[in-house]
């Protein structure tokens, strides 16, 4: 092969300037769906974050643990299912969230069992209260707000007393508004089981709350 | 919110009580969601941003996997050019037969002038 032939061939194989421009454009078109997906995920997470926190908070009864659970669920959703269609995100997110809640509750039980052997350890799942929480709030609370707070505490206590699966079914259906199929996906069980858990949860809550409500 | 009918047996009174409980629970929950404090909202925003970084980094990882395709193609072309160039020049045995003196000529900067007029020196050598 002649030297000039080789150089001609190499030149022909090298991308010409217009091709660079095309490939750059192609790069931006590849990037665009990723940004769209990120924006869609941002909107989705923003729409559910406070509700998810409240659900986790009712289940684990601790603010920081609930925040950790929600953060972990968000990360897992983005990492594993970020590229999935956005319609699937809600049940998937709540499935991850429920799994994290169960993990947290399981860890606490194990820790409580282990710590119970240590001398001087007091049983109880509640962590020590934040000293700032014990400072009396001097602001006057409206009577209606006080009544609402008390009713909420009563509801949370009743929900906490429910078996885990009943609690999940009730919160996902009532608070998050998932339908039976979505709740089944989130809980990893059949729709029939969801109906049973939900029905029992409502029955138990009515018995517990009684005339308060 | 939940709108579909549920397969729960019971009389009308029981149904009404049940609906009342559901509505009350929903209203209390919504109220508590609206009253989530600023510190928690800030933490949730941070968590959301961390999740979004994750999806962006995830796509960046895919770009890393895709990027070498272009680079490898360029390297392959360069390798072909070099191999073809050397093949066109001389074979390995020919390279071995080249006297070491020739390397001195190439390496010595003083001989560059002579190299530029090599045909003249070849003619001179024949004389």
Interface residues (C-beta under 8 A of the other chain):
Chain A: X1 X2 X3 X6 X9 X10 X13 X14 X23 X31 X34 X37 X38 X41 X42 X45 X46 X49 X50 X51 X53 X54 X63 X67 X70 X71 X74 X75 X77 X78 X79 X82 X148 X151 X152 X155 X173 X174 X175 X177 X179 X180 X195 X198 X199 X202 X205 X206 X209 X213
Chain B: X1 X2 X4 X6 X7 X8 X17 X18 X20 X21 X22 X24 X25 X26 X28 X29 X31 X32 X33 X36 X40 X41 X43 X44 X45 X46 X47 X48 X50 X51 X52 X54 X55 X56 X58 X59 X70 X77 X81 X84 X85 X87 X88
